Amino acid sequence: MRPAEAYDYLVEARGRVFDRVRALPQAQYTRRQPFGLGSIRATLVHMADIEWWYTSMLEGDPPGSAPFPFRAFSRTGFPPLESAWGDLAGRTRRALGAGAGWERPIEDRWTTKRWTHGIHTTANGVAVQLLFHEVHHRAQVMAMLRLLGRPVQGVDYSLMRWQWTKEHR
């Protein structure tokens, strides 16, 4: 499967999660949870920021120490985050659909107050991590939604993308 096709599935599954999140009052959207990144909002902001970082690397422009643009949504409601992430999704889809040079090396370096950090991988490694990272954190958000009485069901790839049959014997 090509990475862009896998990403299309993620966006579709993300939409089902967003349907539930969109209906939450702000207090539930920001409610402190004992796992993940601590709240639905914090987890979604992290997911979008990291997708932005991975997409930047795939486009050949690793951001280094540049500020993550989605952090601003750590203080807002859900609609502005959803809108901005929708814009990013088009960019991510194009980067994953480019399809050339999957083995090309990718590096990024950034500094914090105490450390200089770096990564060395390939474009393929970034694409795989982009896809799996979202699945990991989507599961956390889904667990938080379940605790709030708003479960999301049926986002498994096979349920959304396979054709199932059932015949009476």
C-alpha positions in Angstrom: 0.0 0.0 0.0 1.3 3.4 -0.9 1.7 5.8 2.1 -0.8 8.3 0.7 -3.5 5.6 0.5 -2.8 4.7 4.2 -3.0 8.4 5.1 -6.4 8.7 3.3 -7.7 6.0 5.7 -6.2 7.9 8.7 -8.0 11.1 7.6 -11.3 9.2 7.3 -10.9 7.5 10.7 -9.8 10.9 12.2 -13.1 12.3 10.9 -15.1 9.8 12.9 -13.2 10.8 16.0 -13.6 14.5 15.2 -17.4 13.9 14.9 -17.4 13.0 18.6 -14.9 15.6 19.7 -16.8 18.4 17.9 -19.9 17.6 20.1 -18.0 17.9 23.4 -18.4 20.9 25.6 -15.1 22.7 26.2 -14.9 21.3 29.8 -14.8 17.8 28.5 -12.5 18.6 25.6 -10.0 19.9 28.1 -10.8 17.6 31.0 -7.7 16.2 32.7 -7.2 12.5 31.9 -4.7 10.2 33.7 -3.0 8.9 30.6 -1.9 10.0 27.1 -1.0 13.7 27.0 -3.5 14.5 29.7 -6.5 15.7 27.8 -8.2 15.2 24.4 -7.1 18.8 23.4 -3.5 18.2 24.4 -3.3 14.9 22.6 -4.9 16.3 19.4 -2.6 19.3 19.4 0.4 17.0 19.8 -0.8 14.8 16.9 -1.2 17.8 14.6 2.2 19.3 15.6 4.0 16.1 15.0 2.3 15.5 11.7 3.4 19.1 10.7 7.0 18.2 11.7 7.0 14.9 9.8 5.5 16.6 6.7 8.1 19.3 6.8 10.8 16.6 6.8 9.2 14.8 3.9 9.1 18.1 2.0 12.9 18.5 2.6 12.5 21.3 5.0 13.2 20.0 8.5 12.1 22.6 11.0 15.0 22.3 13.5 14.2 24.5 16.4 11.3 26.3 14.8 8.3 26.6 17.0 5.5 24.0 16.4 2.6 26.0 14.9 -0.2 23.9 16.4 0.8 24.7 20.0 -1.3 27.9 19.8 -4.4 25.6 19.8 -3.5 24.5 23.3 -5.5 27.5 24.4 -8.5 27.3 22.0 -11.6 25.3 21.4 -11.6 22.5 18.9 -13.0 24.2 15.8 -9.8 26.3 15.1 -7.6 23.2 15.5 -9.8 21.1 13.2 -9.7 23.8 10.5 -5.9 24.2 10.7 -5.4 20.5 10.7 -7.6 20.2 7.6 -5.3 22.5 5.8 -2.3 20.5 7.0 -3.9 17.3 5.8 -3.8 18.4 2.2 -0.1 19.3 2.5 0.6 15.9 4.2 -1.3 14.0 1.5 0.8 15.7 -1.2 4.0 15.0 0.6 3.1 11.3 1.0 1.9 11.1 -2.6 5.1 12.4 -4.1 6.4 8.9 -4.0 9.9 9.5 -5.0 13.1 9.0 -3.0 11.7 6.9 -0.1 15.2 5.8 0.7 16.7 9.3 0.8 18.2 10.3 4.1 16.5 12.7 6.4 18.1 14.5 9.3 16.8 17.1 11.8 18.5 18.8 14.7 17.1 21.0 17.4 18.2 22.5 20.7 16.6 22.9 24.1 18.0 24.6 27.1 20.1 21.6 28.0 20.5 19.4 24.9 21.0 19.3 21.2 18.9 16.5 19.7 19.0 14.9 16.3 17.4 12.3 14.2 18.7 10.3 11.3 16.3 8.2 9.2 14.9 7.9 5.7 11.9 9.4 4.0 10.3 6.0 4.3 11.0 5.9 8.1 9.3 9.3 8.5 6.3 8.2 6.5 5.8 5.0 8.5 6.2 6.9 11.8 3.7 9.6 10.6 1.1 6.9 10.0 1.7 4.8 13.2 2.1 7.8 15.5 -1.5 8.9 14.7 -2.9 5.4 15.3 -1.2 5.3 18.7 -2.6 8.6 19.9 -6.0 8.1 18.2 -6.4 5.1 20.5 -5.7 7.3 23.5 -8.3 9.9 22.4 -10.8 7.1 21.8 -10.2 5.8 25.3 -10.8 9.3 26.7 -14.0 9.7 24.7 -15.2 6.4 26.0 -14.6 7.6 29.6 -16.8 10.6 28.7 -19.6 8.4 27.4 -18.9 9.2 23.8 -17.3 6.1 22.3 -16.1 5.9 18.7 -16.5 2.5 17.0 -15.6 0.9 13.7 -12.5 2.8 12.8 -10.4 -0.4 12.2 -8.9 -0.4 8.7 -10.7 -3.7 7.8 -14.0 -2.3 8.8 -13.6 0.9 6.8 -11.9 -0.3 3.7 -12.6 -4.0 3.1 -15.7 -5.4 1.4 -17.3 -7.9 3.7 -19.8 -10.5 2.7 -22.1 -12.8 4.7 -24.1 -15.6 3.3 -26.7 -17.8 4.9 -25.7 -21.5 4.9 
